[in-house]
Amino acid sequence: MASNFYIVHHTARLGVSHKYFENMESWWTEDRGKQFNENLHNAGIHIHKGMFINENLVFCIYEARGTVSDAEFQEFIDGPGALGVHMGLYPEKPWNNTCHKINPSLGGSNPPFEPYFED
C-alpha cells in the first residue's frame, strides 16, 4: 500500500510556545533526535521537512505508511512519542496540530518527496 503525505500546520498555543523554543536549546539532544526518529519510524511515519515561519507558526511535511490511518497519524502527532513536536513539554502541548492529507492525484500524481518507505 502506497504511503500518504501530510502537511501538518502547527500553530502555537498561547503562553506555551516560548517554552518550546527554550527547550529546543536545553532539552533537545542528539539522542532525543534519534529517539524521535525511532518513534516516528516505529509508528510508520517519517518527517521530510520542518519549516518554521515564525515562533507561532510551523509547517511540516510527513509521510505515513499506507497502513497508518488518518486518526492514527493525528494521534501520534498529538501524543507523547512526537518528541520534536512537544519538545519535552508533553502533556502540556505547545502546538495545535492540524493535519492535512496531501492528494497527489490533483497535481499530476507526484508525491511532494521521494517516498521514504518502500512497500
C-alpha positions as CSV (number, residue, x, y, z in Angstrom):
1,M,0.0,0.0,0.0
2,A,1.4,3.4,-1.0
3,S,2.4,6.0,1.5
4,N,0.3,9.0,2.3
5,F,1.8,12.5,2.8
6,Y,0.6,15.2,5.2
7,I,1.2,18.8,5.7
8,V,0.9,19.5,9.5
9,H,0.0,23.1,10.4
10,H,1.4,23.7,13.9
11,T,0.0,26.9,15.5
12,A,1.4,28.0,18.9
13,R,-0.8,27.7,21.9
14,L,-0.9,30.9,24.0
15,G,1.7,31.1,26.7
16,V,3.4,27.8,25.8
17,S,5.3,28.3,22.5
18,H,8.2,30.2,24.2
19,K,8.8,27.1,26.4
20,Y,9.2,25.1,23.2
21,F,12.0,27.3,21.9
22,E,13.6,27.4,25.3
23,N,13.6,23.6,25.4
24,M,15.0,23.4,21.9
25,E,18.1,25.0,23.3
26,S,18.4,22.9,26.5
27,W,16.2,19.7,26.4
28,W,16.8,18.6,22.7
29,T,19.9,16.5,22.3
30,E,21.2,14.3,19.5
31,D,20.0,11.2,21.5
32,R,16.5,12.7,21.7
33,G,16.6,13.4,18.0
34,K,17.5,9.8,17.3
35,Q,14.7,8.7,19.7
36,F,12.2,11.0,17.9
37,N,13.1,9.5,14.5
38,E,12.9,5.9,16.0
39,N,9.5,6.7,17.5
40,L,8.3,8.1,14.1
41,H,9.6,5.1,12.1
42,N,8.2,2.6,14.6
43,A,4.8,4.3,14.1
44,G,5.2,4.1,10.3
45,I,5.8,7.8,10.0
46,H,8.7,9.8,8.6
47,I,9.3,13.6,8.7
48,H,10.6,15.0,5.4
49,K,10.7,18.8,6.2
50,G,10.0,21.2,9.0
51,M,9.5,24.8,8.1
52,F,9.5,27.5,10.8
53,I,7.6,30.6,9.6
54,N,7.9,32.4,13.0
55,E,7.6,31.4,16.7
56,N,3.9,30.9,16.3
57,L,3.6,29.1,13.0
58,V,5.3,25.9,11.7
59,F,4.5,23.7,8.7
60,C,6.0,20.2,8.4
61,I,5.7,17.6,5.7
62,Y,5.3,14.0,6.9
63,E,4.9,10.6,5.2
64,A,2.9,7.8,6.7
65,R,2.8,4.2,5.5
66,G,-0.4,3.4,3.8
67,T,-1.4,1.2,6.8
68,V,-1.5,4.2,9.1
69,S,-4.9,5.7,9.3
70,D,-5.6,9.5,9.4
71,A,-6.7,9.1,13.0
72,E,-3.6,7.2,14.0
73,F,-1.4,9.8,12.3
74,Q,-3.2,12.6,14.2
75,E,-2.9,10.7,17.5
76,F,0.8,10.2,17.0
77,I,1.4,13.9,16.2
78,D,-0.5,14.9,19.3
79,G,0.9,12.2,21.6
80,P,4.0,11.6,23.8
81,G,6.1,9.9,21.1
82,A,6.3,13.0,18.9
83,L,9.3,14.4,20.9
84,G,10.1,17.0,18.2
85,V,6.5,18.3,18.3
86,H,6.2,18.8,22.0
87,M,10.0,19.2,22.9
88,G,9.6,17.6,26.3
89,L,6.6,19.5,27.4
90,Y,4.1,16.7,27.0
91,P,1.3,16.6,28.3
92,E,1.4,20.4,28.1
93,K,1.2,20.8,24.3
94,P,2.9,23.8,22.8
95,W,1.1,23.4,19.4
96,N,-2.3,22.9,18.0
97,N,-1.7,20.4,15.2
98,T,-3.9,20.4,12.2
99,C,-3.1,17.6,9.8
100,H,-3.9,17.9,6.1
101,K,-3.6,14.8,3.8
102,I,-2.0,15.7,0.5
103,N,-3.8,14.5,-2.6
104,P,-1.1,14.0,-5.2
105,S,-3.7,12.9,-7.8
106,L,-4.7,16.6,-8.1
107,G,-1.2,17.6,-9.1
108,G,-0.1,15.0,-11.6
109,S,0.1,12.1,-9.1
110,N,3.6,13.1,-7.9
111,P,4.2,12.9,-4.2
112,P,5.9,16.0,-2.6
113,F,9.0,14.0,-1.8
114,E,10.5,10.7,-2.8
115,P,8.8,8.1,-0.6
116,Y,10.9,7.0,2.4
117,F,9.0,3.8,2.9
118,E,9.3,1.0,0.4
119,D,6.2,-1.2,0.5
